[in-house]
Amino acid sequence: MTDPDHILNISNLSKNFGGLSAINNCSLKIKRGSITGIIGPNGSGKSTLFNLIAGSLKPNKGSVVFNNEDITGQPSYNLFSKGILRTFQIAHEFKNLTVLENLMMVPPNQIGENILSALFMRKKFKLQEDKIRLKAYKVIEFLNLKHLANEIAGNLSGGQKKLLELGRTMMVDSKLVLLDEVGAGVNRTLLKGLGTAIQRLNKEKGYTFCMIEHDMDFISRMCDSIIVLSEGSVLFQGTSEEVKNNELVIESYLGRSNKKN
């Protein structure tokens, strides 16, 4: 059965590492065109869940359905071509390349990847490269990084590297972007810029975002819905206000109880 309202549908997903259950019979849905947050205490399975969705790990059981297609266990390079992209808590840039060059590396199936094709298809190679460069400049402008276009990526601050990672998702036809602690190590000014860029991509270009985040103020401001994980499964899902006022969430994650003695 097709589900036009949800871009991602996870059913009864489990992942074990030896005798440890990292994801335990987890089921959830991500609404198409939304910004959804995932929170939970350390060890609750957040990163493992992302790895299962993005194809870095294979589940022991359960299913992952993306755009009404069962993608369970498919490798990450297959999912990349389908529009699922993931960023990491620690940015993975090409340190010795410029910001522009980092972005130009992203699109797949480039003629220049094959030396013979580059030699004997020079006209097509040049046209493709010019097209990719133009798109990269548009991404740089969108992210307000024009002053850093020719800066070596390894010299960027933590927040600038997070912006660059976000830019890399813009170089291909992204449909679902998984953001792993986008705010980690980012100062408040750059975090505001990151948030604005994410919201613009969501509203103007229709990107669906799912983000792991510990900063409750940031995630409350950004997200339409928040999923709380505990011991590898969904404890609660709701708006930020519903999450903050839910007794189970308060006890297991927020570290206090509103129960009266």
C-alpha positions as CSV (number, residue, x, y, z in Angstrom):
1,M,0.0,0.0,0.0
2,T,1.4,3.4,-1.0
3,D,1.6,6.2,1.6
4,P,1.9,9.6,-0.1
5,D,2.0,11.5,3.2
6,H,5.2,9.9,4.6
7,I,8.6,9.7,2.9
8,L,10.0,7.2,5.4
9,N,8.2,4.3,7.1
10,I,10.1,2.1,9.5
11,S,8.5,-1.0,10.8
12,N,9.6,-3.4,13.6
13,L,13.3,-2.6,13.0
14,S,15.9,-4.3,15.1
15,K,19.7,-4.4,15.2
16,N,21.8,-6.5,17.5
17,F,25.5,-6.3,18.2
18,G,26.3,-9.6,19.8
19,G,24.1,-9.8,22.8
20,L,23.4,-6.1,22.8
21,S,20.1,-4.8,21.3
22,A,20.9,-1.3,19.9
23,I,17.5,-1.0,18.0
24,N,14.6,-2.9,19.4
25,N,11.4,-3.4,17.4
26,C,11.4,0.2,16.4
27,S,8.6,1.7,14.2
28,L,8.2,5.3,13.1
29,K,7.1,7.5,10.2
30,I,8.6,10.7,8.8
31,K,6.2,13.0,7.1
32,R,7.1,14.2,3.7
33,G,8.3,17.8,3.6
34,S,8.8,17.9,7.4
35,I,11.7,18.7,9.7
36,T,11.6,15.9,12.3
37,G,13.8,15.7,15.4
38,I,15.2,12.6,17.1
39,I,16.3,12.9,20.7
40,G,17.1,10.5,23.5
41,P,19.7,9.7,26.1
42,N,23.2,8.4,25.1
43,G,22.9,4.8,24.0
44,S,19.3,5.1,23.0
45,G,20.1,4.0,19.4
46,K,19.9,7.3,17.6
47,S,23.1,6.9,15.5
48,T,22.4,3.2,14.9
49,L,19.0,4.1,13.6
50,F,20.5,6.6,11.2
51,N,23.1,4.0,10.0
52,L,20.3,1.6,9.3
53,I,18.3,4.1,7.3
54,A,21.4,5.3,5.4
55,G,22.6,1.8,4.5
56,S,25.7,1.7,6.6
57,L,24.3,-1.2,8.6
58,K,21.9,-4.0,7.8
59,P,19.1,-4.7,10.3
60,N,18.5,-8.1,11.9
61,K,14.8,-7.8,11.2
62,G,12.2,-5.2,10.2
63,S,11.8,-2.9,7.2
64,V,12.8,0.5,5.9
65,V,10.5,1.9,3.2
66,F,11.5,5.1,1.4
67,N,9.2,6.8,-1.1
68,N,7.0,3.6,-1.0
69,E,10.1,1.5,-1.9
70,D,11.5,-1.2,0.4
71,I,15.2,-0.2,0.8
72,T,15.9,-2.4,3.7
73,G,19.6,-3.3,3.8
74,Q,20.5,-1.6,0.6
75,P,24.0,-0.1,0.5
76,S,24.6,3.6,1.1
77,Y,25.7,4.2,-2.5
78,N,22.3,2.9,-3.8
79,L,20.5,5.2,-1.4
80,F,22.6,8.2,-2.3
81,S,21.3,7.9,-5.9
82,K,17.8,7.7,-4.6
83,G,18.1,10.9,-2.7
84,I,19.0,9.9,0.9
85,L,22.0,11.8,2.2
86,R,23.5,11.9,5.6
87,T,25.8,14.3,7.5
88,F,27.9,13.5,10.5
89,Q,28.5,14.9,13.9
90,I,32.1,15.3,12.9
91,A,32.2,16.8,9.4
92,H,33.7,14.7,6.6
93,E,35.2,17.2,4.3
94,F,38.2,16.8,1.8
95,K,40.6,18.8,4.0
96,N,43.1,19.7,1.2
97,L,40.5,20.9,-1.3
98,T,38.8,24.2,-1.4
99,V,35.2,24.8,-0.5
100,L,34.3,25.0,-4.2
101,E,36.2,21.8,-5.0
102,N,34.5,19.9,-2.2
103,L,31.1,20.7,-3.6
104,M,32.2,19.9,-7.2
105,M,33.3,16.4,-6.0
106,V,29.8,15.4,-5.0
107,P,27.8,14.7,-8.2
108,P,28.2,11.1,-9.3
109,N,29.1,9.7,-12.7
110,Q,31.4,12.6,-13.7
111,I,33.2,12.2,-17.0
112,G,36.4,13.3,-15.4
113,E,36.4,10.3,-13.0
114,N,37.7,8.2,-15.9
115,I,40.9,9.4,-17.5
116,L,40.1,7.9,-20.9
117,S,36.7,9.6,-21.0
118,A,38.3,12.9,-19.9
119,L,40.8,12.6,-22.7
120,F,38.5,11.6,-25.6
121,M,35.3,13.4,-24.5
122,R,36.9,16.7,-23.7
123,K,34.0,18.8,-25.0
124,K,31.4,16.9,-22.9
125,F,33.8,16.9,-20.0
126,K,34.2,20.6,-20.1
127,L,30.5,21.3,-20.4
128,Q,29.7,19.0,-17.5
129,E,32.4,20.5,-15.4
130,D,31.2,24.1,-16.1
131,K,27.6,23.0,-15.2
132,I,28.8,21.5,-11.9
133,R,30.9,24.6,-11.1
134,L,27.9,26.9,-11.7
135,K,25.7,24.8,-9.4
136,A,28.5,24.8,-6.7
137,Y,28.7,28.6,-6.9
138,K,24.9,28.9,-6.5
139,V,25.1,26.6,-3.4
140,I,27.9,28.7,-2.0
141,E,25.9,31.9,-2.5
142,F,22.8,30.3,-0.9
143,L,24.8,29.4,2.2
144,N,26.5,32.8,2.4
145,L,30.0,31.3,1.9
146,K,31.1,33.4,-1.1
147,H,34.0,34.8,0.9
148,L,35.2,31.2,1.6
149,A,34.8,29.7,-1.9
150,N,38.5,29.3,-2.5
151,E,39.4,28.6,1.1
152,I,41.0,25.2,2.0
153,A,38.2,23.2,3.7
154,G,40.6,22.0,6.4
155,N,40.9,25.7,7.6
156,L,37.2,26.2,8.2
157,S,35.7,26.4,11.6
158,G,33.4,23.7,12.9
159,G,30.3,25.6,12.0
160,Q,31.6,26.4,8.5
161,K,32.3,22.8,7.9
162,K,28.7,21.9,8.9
163,L,27.5,24.5,6.4
164,L,29.8,22.9,3.8
165,E,28.3,19.4,4.6
166,L,24.8,20.9,4.1
167,G,26.0,22.3,0.8
168,R,27.1,18.9,-0.3
169,T,23.5,17.7,0.1
170,M,22.4,20.5,-2.3
171,M,24.7,19.3,-5.1
172,V,22.5,16.3,-5.8
173,D,18.7,15.6,-5.9
174,S,18.3,15.3,-2.1
175,K,14.9,14.1,-0.9
176,L,15.7,13.0,2.7
177,V,18.6,14.5,4.6
178,L,19.7,12.9,7.9
179,L,21.5,15.5,10.1
180,D,23.6,14.0,12.9
181,E,24.0,16.6,15.6
182,V,24.3,19.5,13.2
183,G,24.7,21.9,16.2
184,A,27.6,20.1,17.8
185,G,30.7,22.4,18.1
186,V,28.9,25.3,16.4
187,N,28.8,28.7,17.9
188,R,25.4,30.4,18.3
189,T,25.8,32.8,15.4
190,L,26.6,30.1,12.9
191,L,24.0,27.8,14.4
192,K,21.4,30.4,13.6
193,G,22.7,30.5,10.0
194,L,22.6,26.8,9.8
195,G,19.0,26.7,11.0
196,T,18.0,29.4,8.5
197,A,19.5,27.4,5.7
198,I,17.8,24.2,6.7
199,Q,14.4,25.9,7.0
200,R,14.9,27.6,3.6
201,L,15.8,24.2,2.0
202,N,12.7,22.7,3.6
203,K,10.3,25.5,2.5
204,E,11.7,26.6,-0.8
205,K,13.1,23.3,-2.2
206,G,11.0,20.7,-0.4
207,Y,13.7,18.9,1.4
208,T,12.7,16.5,4.2
209,F,15.0,16.6,7.2
210,C,15.5,14.3,10.1
211,M,17.9,15.5,12.7
212,I,19.5,14.0,15.8
213,E,20.2,16.8,18.2
214,H,20.8,17.4,21.9
215,D,20.1,21.2,21.9
216,M,16.5,21.3,22.9
217,D,16.1,25.0,22.2
218,F,17.4,24.5,18.7
219,I,15.4,21.3,17.9
220,S,12.2,22.9,19.4
221,R,12.6,25.9,17.1
222,M,13.3,23.8,14.0
223,C,11.1,20.7,14.1
224,D,7.5,20.0,13.3
225,S,7.6,16.8,15.2
226,I,10.1,15.2,17.7
227,I,10.7,11.5,18.2
228,V,12.1,10.4,21.5
229,L,14.1,7.1,21.5
230,S,14.7,5.0,24.6
231,E,16.5,1.7,24.6
232,G,16.3,1.4,20.9
233,S,12.6,2.0,20.4
234,V,10.2,5.0,20.2
235,L,9.2,6.2,23.6
236,F,7.1,9.1,22.4
237,Q,6.4,11.3,19.3
238,G,4.8,14.7,19.3
239,T,5.4,18.5,19.2
240,S,8.1,20.1,21.2
241,E,5.6,21.2,23.9
242,E,4.1,17.7,24.1
243,V,7.6,16.2,24.4
244,K,8.6,18.6,27.2
245,N,5.4,17.9,29.1
246,N,5.3,14.1,28.7
247,E,6.0,12.3,32.0
248,L,7.8,9.3,30.4
249,V,10.1,11.7,28.5
250,I,10.8,13.8,31.6
251,E,11.7,10.7,33.6
252,S,13.8,8.9,31.0
253,Y,15.5,11.8,29.2
254,L,15.0,15.3,30.6
255,G,16.1,14.1,34.0
256,R,13.3,15.4,36.2
257,S,9.8,14.4,37.2
258,N,6.7,16.5,37.5
259,K,4.9,13.8,39.4
260,K,3.5,15.0,42.7
261,N,4.4,12.9,45.8
